[in-house]
Amino acid sequence: MSSTPAKPTVITLAGDEMRSRALAFAQHWTGPHREKSEARTFLDEFFVVFGRDRRAVDARFEHPVGREGVARAVSTCPGPASSSSR
């Protein structure tokens, strides 16, 4: 008997709810912020705009990419065109 982890329930938010969350998110993050110290918080809160938990969709904040981990991907999610690099 194998135990496989249960997949999280995916709830799609209505457009008005996402719009409301996006506006609140933008207002909250307006102004100067410390990018390095607040980057993970920013991404966690960004996913909440869409009703998603970063860990539930297997998004990772940073992971080595390129030759010997020289470059770093900022955020990745499974799927096409899912990473951006600096």
Order of alpha helices (4+ residues) and beta strands (2+ residues): alpha-alpha-beta-beta-beta
